[in-house]
């Protein structure tokens, strides 16, 4: 009986080790078109520890997010990075993203961006390279709700952009 227990432990224990050790690198971006406001609202959710690591490597080695000692420059760095890494074209025209702000939810930072003055959307192209420069395994999930149609795509470093049609 003890032989079977040992054998079972030797087979099962490595499975638990791989599930605990492996870290997933994922961000989720929700895009909603509010036709009555002629506005595209973008919410990007990124793990705080990953984003903090990136901001330290790029801008400031001492930066800390989600703490009482968060510097006032954090929003500036976040805005600069997101505007560099998220590009949107609406109807083949480059869109201007405005950074609205951020908030923290447990271990996630939610960043809010907006595109104003959008009368209609026939095509929507997004490039999202958030954290690609930090993790080669990074995946950015894009979920859209435009004209009551929901579409989703997953962007990876080898496929950084997607074109969605809404007719």
Beta strands, then each sheet from edge to edge (+ up, - down):
strand 1: 26-34
strand 2: 39-47
strand 3: 86-90
strand 4: 93-94
strand 5: 98-105
strand 6: 108-116
strand 7: 123-128
strand 8: 139-146
strand 9: 149-156
strand 10: 161-165
sheet 1: 5+ 6- 2+ 1- 8- 9+
sheet 2: 4+ 3- 7+ 10-
end
